[in-house]
Amino acid sequence: MSNDKIQFIALIVLGGVLLLFPFFQDTYSDELFNDAKSTLAFSLGVIFLSEAFTDSENSKGRKRFLRTLQIIALVLSALILLMLFLEAMS
């Protein structure tokens, strides 16, 4: 297998695990932490999956859409981490 195929498969597996992570999580007493953890895992799953398909597709429109999706997921992840940091500081 070439490195591109291995990377593609690894990104799909990692993204799929992260997308399914919120369904198999332990529950904590802190509702904010549960929501943030689930959303962060989902966002990272979207980033990994869209990265896998961005590299494999040639359509400019599809690449632009997937890159936009990645940016939205990154911003959402950054906001969640900031929210958790501020919550921990208070």
N, CA, C and O of each residue as an XYZ file, in Angstrom:
360
protein
N       0.840     -1.187      0.000
C       0.000      0.000      0.000
C       0.877      1.240      0.000
O       1.934      1.270      0.631
N       0.436      2.241     -0.700
C       1.200      3.485     -0.732
C       0.887      4.313      0.522
O      -0.090      4.063      1.227
N       1.731      5.286      0.770
C       1.538      6.151      1.935
C       0.236      6.929      1.858
O      -0.396      7.182      2.885
N      -0.175      7.314      0.652
C      -1.435      8.054      0.497
C      -2.630      7.209      0.919
O      -3.540      7.703      1.585
N      -2.628      5.932      0.531
C      -3.735      5.045      0.917
C      -3.755      4.826      2.427
O      -4.821      4.826      3.043
N      -2.581      4.640      3.021
C      -2.497      4.439      4.471
C      -2.984      5.673      5.204
O      -3.727      5.570      6.180
N      -2.567      6.847      4.733
C      -3.005      8.099      5.356
C      -4.517      8.274      5.203
O      -5.187      8.691      6.148
N      -5.050      7.967      4.048
C      -6.489      8.075      3.803
C      -7.266      7.170      4.757
O      -8.242      7.602      5.369
N      -6.836      5.927      4.882
C      -7.516      4.977      5.770
C      -7.395      5.413      7.227
O      -8.363      5.328      7.983
N      -6.211      5.879      7.623
C      -6.005      6.318      9.004
C      -6.884      7.518      9.336
O      -7.455      7.583     10.425
N      -6.997      8.461      8.416
C      -7.845      9.632      8.657
C      -9.311      9.241      8.764
O     -10.036      9.788      9.594
N      -9.755      8.307      7.941
C     -11.148      7.866      8.001
C     -11.425      7.129      9.317
O     -12.453      7.362      9.954
N     -10.521      6.251      9.718
C     -10.716      5.514     10.970
C     -10.709      6.469     12.157
O     -11.590      6.397     13.015
N      -9.729      7.358     12.214
C      -9.643      8.308     13.323
C     -10.855      9.233     13.344
O     -11.422      9.484     14.408
N     -11.253      9.736     12.198
C     -12.432     10.593     12.133
C     -13.694      9.865     12.540
O     -14.527     10.419     13.258
N     -13.847      8.621     12.089
C     -15.030      7.837     12.454
C     -15.095      7.543     13.940
O     -16.167      7.600     14.543
N     -13.945      7.225     14.536
C     -13.918      6.969     15.979
C     -14.294      8.237     16.743
O     -15.063      8.184     17.703
N     -13.755      9.362     16.318
C     -14.070     10.617     16.995
C     -15.538     11.009     16.814
O     -16.141     11.574     17.726
N     -16.115     10.717     15.654
C     -17.528     11.021     15.453
C     -18.418     10.144     16.331
O     -19.468     10.591     16.792
N     -18.009      8.911     16.560
C     -18.802      7.999     17.378
C     -18.507      8.112     18.870
O     -19.254      7.577     19.689
N     -17.432      8.798     19.232
C     -17.019      8.924     20.621
C     -18.115      9.438     21.555
O     -18.271      8.885     22.644
N     -18.881     10.466     21.187
C     -19.910     10.955     22.115
C     -20.971      9.919     22.480
O     -21.605     10.040     23.528
N     -21.176      8.919     21.653
C     -22.193      7.917     21.934
C     -21.718      6.856     22.929
O     -22.533      6.128     23.496
N     -20.406      6.769     23.140
C     -19.856      5.743     24.026
C     -19.083      6.339     25.193
O     -18.154      5.711     25.701
N     -19.445      7.511     25.614
C     -18.700      8.186     26.668
C     -19.270      7.883     28.048
O     -20.437      7.521     28.201
N     -18.417      8.041     29.031
C     -18.878      7.971     30.416
C     -19.541      9.295     30.755
O     -19.180     10.335     30.203
N     -20.492      9.260     31.645
C     -21.139     10.503     32.028
C     -20.465     11.070     33.267
O     -20.124     10.345     34.202
N     -20.288     12.352     33.251
C     -19.717     13.069     34.382
C     -20.811     13.917     34.994
O     -21.839     14.177     34.369
N     -20.579     14.345     36.220
C     -21.591     15.159     36.886
C     -21.660     16.554     36.269
O     -22.678     17.238     36.377
N     -20.586     16.965     35.629
C     -20.541     18.304     35.047
C     -21.120     18.275     33.626
O     -20.495     17.751     32.704
N     -22.300     18.834     33.465
C     -22.988     18.848     32.167
C     -22.195     19.627     31.114
O     -22.152     19.228     29.950
N     -21.574     20.729     31.517
C     -20.787     21.541     30.593
C     -19.633     20.735     30.018
O     -19.354     20.807     28.821
N     -18.971     19.978     30.861
C     -17.843     19.163     30.408
C     -18.305     18.095     29.424
O     -17.639     17.852     28.417
N     -19.432     17.457     29.703
C     -19.966     16.437     28.790
C     -20.273     17.022     27.420
O     -19.897     16.449     26.397
N     -20.955     18.163     27.397
C     -21.302     18.794     26.121
C     -20.063     19.235     25.367
O     -19.965     19.042     24.155
N     -19.116     19.830     26.084
C     -17.896     20.314     25.439
C     -17.078     19.160     24.887
O     -16.543     19.251     23.782
N     -16.976     18.084     25.638
C     -16.201     16.920     25.197
C     -16.836     16.291     23.952
O     -16.135     15.919     23.011
N     -18.136     16.179     23.956
C     -18.830     15.593     22.809
C     -18.683     16.460     21.566
O     -18.416     15.953     20.477
N     -18.857     17.761     21.729
C     -18.749     18.665     20.589
C     -17.322     18.725     20.069
O     -17.104     18.785     18.859
N     -16.357     18.709     20.966
C     -14.955     18.733     20.553
C     -14.601     17.463     19.779
O     -13.930     17.536     18.749
N     -15.040     16.314     20.257
C     -14.770     15.060     19.550
C     -15.437     15.059     18.181
O     -14.843     14.611     17.199
N     -16.663     15.555     18.111
C     -17.366     15.622     16.836
C     -16.644     16.555     15.859
O     -16.482     16.224     14.684
N     -16.210     17.720     16.349
C     -15.501     18.679     15.498
C     -14.201     18.091     14.966
O     -13.884     18.238     13.786
N     -13.454     17.430     15.833
C     -12.199     16.821     15.381
C     -12.461     15.687     14.390
O     -11.693     15.494     13.447
N     -13.542     14.938     14.601
C     -13.907     13.903     13.639
C     -14.225     14.482     12.279
O     -13.826     13.931     11.254
N     -14.944     15.596     12.266
C     -15.254     16.275     11.000
C     -13.979     16.747     10.323
O     -13.847     16.630      9.105
N     -13.047     17.274     11.091
C     -11.785     17.756     10.516
C     -11.017     16.608      9.869
O     -10.558     16.731      8.733
N     -10.876     15.495     10.585
C     -10.118     14.371     10.034
C     -10.795     13.769      8.807
O     -10.126     13.465      7.819
N     -12.106     13.595      8.861
C     -12.802     13.021      7.703
C     -12.750     13.951      6.501
O     -12.528     13.501      5.376
N     -12.952     15.246      6.730
C     -12.907     16.168      5.592
C     -11.498     16.280      5.032
O     -11.328     16.486      3.830
N     -10.489     16.148      5.881
C      -9.108     16.150      5.384
C      -8.853     14.938      4.497
O      -8.178     15.048      3.474
N      -9.381     13.803      4.878
C      -9.201     12.591      4.068
C      -9.831     12.768      2.693
O      -9.228     12.407      1.682
N     -11.032     13.318      2.648
C     -11.714     13.446      1.369
C     -11.257     14.658      0.572
O     -11.421     14.687     -0.648
N     -10.686     15.658      1.236
C     -10.139     16.805      0.511
C      -8.947     16.371     -0.320
O      -8.786     16.805     -1.460
N      -8.113     15.516      0.248
C      -6.934     15.050     -0.469
C      -7.284     14.110     -1.611
O      -6.552     14.043     -2.598
N      -8.397     13.376     -1.493
C      -8.701     12.363     -2.498
C      -9.579     12.873     -3.642
O      -9.646     12.234     -4.692
N     -10.238     13.987     -3.461
C     -11.132     14.495     -4.500
C     -10.443     15.588     -5.322
O      -9.551     16.277     -4.827
N     -10.857     15.736     -6.566
C     -10.257     16.733     -7.441
C     -11.167     17.936     -7.697
O     -10.710     18.942     -8.239
N     -12.418     17.852     -7.327
C     -13.373     18.915     -7.584
C     -13.053     20.149     -6.746
O     -12.928     20.059     -5.525
N     -12.919     21.306     -7.406
C     -12.605     22.546     -6.689
C     -13.727     22.949     -5.741
O     -13.469     23.403     -4.627
N     -14.964     22.785     -6.178
C     -16.099     23.142     -5.338
C     -16.172     22.288     -4.085
O     -16.459     22.781     -2.994
N     -15.912     21.020     -4.253
C     -15.942     20.102     -3.103
C     -14.789     20.408     -2.150
O     -14.968     20.381     -0.933
N     -13.608     20.697     -2.696
C     -12.473     21.040     -1.842
C     -12.753     22.312     -1.046
O     -12.450     22.388      0.144
N     -13.329     23.299     -1.706
C     -13.642     24.559     -1.029
C     -14.666     24.328      0.084
O     -14.536     24.886      1.173
N     -15.680     23.508     -0.188
C     -16.682     23.199      0.826
C     -16.061     22.478      2.013
O     -16.346     22.819      3.161
N     -15.208     21.476      1.748
C     -14.588     20.724      2.834
C     -13.617     21.585      3.636
O     -13.522     21.438      4.854
N     -12.900     22.476      2.967
C     -12.008     23.392      3.701
C     -12.826     24.345      4.574
O     -12.424     24.648      5.697
N     -13.958     24.816      4.075
C     -14.836     25.672      4.876
C     -15.364     24.908      6.080
O     -15.434     25.453      7.182
N     -15.730     23.666      5.879
C     -16.187     22.816      6.978
C     -15.092     22.631      8.021
O     -15.364     22.642      9.222
N     -13.862     22.461      7.565
C     -12.741     22.329      8.492
C     -12.539     23.603      9.304
O     -12.301     23.539     10.510
N     -12.631     24.741      8.660
C     -12.447     26.013      9.365
C     -13.530     26.203     10.415
O     -13.242     26.638     11.530
N     -14.762     25.883     10.076
C     -15.862     26.002     11.037
C     -15.618     25.070     12.226
O     -15.808     25.463     13.377
N     -15.201     23.848     11.946
C     -14.939     22.894     13.026
C     -13.766     23.340     13.893
O     -13.797     23.160     15.111
N     -12.735     23.918     13.285
C     -11.597     24.416     14.057
C     -12.001     25.582     14.953
O     -11.589     25.645     16.111
N     -12.799     26.501     14.427
C     -13.264     27.631     15.234
C     -14.129     27.131     16.386
O     -13.987     27.592     17.519
N     -15.013     26.200     16.101
C     -15.858     25.633     17.149
C     -15.008     24.942     18.210
O     -15.272     25.092     19.403
N     -14.001     24.195     17.797
C     -13.109     23.529     18.748
C     -12.358     24.541     19.603
O     -12.223     24.356     20.812
N     -11.872     25.600     18.984
C     -11.152     26.632     19.741
C     -12.069     27.312     20.753
O     -11.654     27.585     21.880
N     -13.298     27.584     20.363
C     -14.244     28.202     21.292
C     -14.563     27.278     22.466
O     -14.685     27.733     23.603
N     -14.695     26.005     22.192
C     -14.977     25.045     23.266
C     -13.798     24.955     24.230
O     -13.988     24.942     25.447
N     -12.585     24.892     23.690
C     -11.413     24.852     24.561
C     -11.290     26.124     25.386
O     -10.931     26.068     26.563
N     -11.583     27.260     24.784
C     -11.572     28.520     25.524
C     -12.620     28.508     26.625
O     -12.356     28.949     27.743
N     -13.806     28.005     26.315
C     -14.875     27.921     27.304
C     -14.471     27.015     28.472
O     -14.715     27.353     29.630
N     -13.859     25.870     28.174
C     -13.411     24.973     29.233
C     -12.309     25.606     30.071
O     -12.285     25.447     31.291
N     -11.400     26.323     29.423
C     -10.323     26.998     30.142
C     -10.885     28.065     31.071
O     -10.477     28.157     32.229
N     -11.817     28.871     30.574
C     -12.413     29.912     31.408
C     -13.216     29.320     32.557
O     -13.223     29.867     33.660
N     -13.889     28.206     32.301
C     -14.650     27.539     33.355
C     -13.711     26.985     34.427
O     -14.017     27.041     35.618
N     -12.573     26.454     33.999
C     -11.608     25.914     34.960
C     -10.954     27.021     35.785
O     -10.589     26.803     36.941
N     -10.808     28.188     35.201
C     -10.180     29.307     35.909
C     -11.108     29.926     36.951
O     -10.641     30.558     37.899
N     -12.410     29.750     36.782
C     -13.337     30.391     37.734
C     -13.653     29.497     38.917
O     -14.414     29.889     39.802
